[in-house]
Amino acid sequence: MQLVVAGALCRRGRVLVAQRLRGDEVGKWEFPGGKVEPGESPEAGLTRELREELGIDITVLVPISFASIARSESPHLVLLLYGCDSWSGTPRGREGQEIAWVDDLEDIEMPAADISLIASVRAFLAEHRAD
């Protein structure tokens, strides 16, 4: 099993997505994050990934959903999604990836695992509209 974490960074009713640079779904938009390293908690892994990828330090993480994906050629994937509405720094693609703030996640092409999480992200956004 491979554990992966992602953050739904929400601000003013929009969500930050990053364009995938590697793998079998290059060019698709996804919630930023990555693999959890051995001995690392999911929260520590997401904090590290967002610092490396976007140059931000998150201060509030709320677990909001997960996806479990069986893959034929690779280990089973479990994706944990956290809502983030508080961080320091300005998100920017530090690894050469494009980033975008989007209003409607259905308008962009996303990997299946991320698509399965859209309803949970919408619910998180509805609870955090005032920011």
Secondary structure by P-SEA (a helix, b strand, c coil): cbbbbbbbcccccbbbbbbbcccccccccccbbbbbcccccaaaaaaaaaaacccccccccccccbbbbbbccccbbbbbbbbbccccccccccccbbbbbbcccccccccaaaaaaaaaaaaaaaacccc
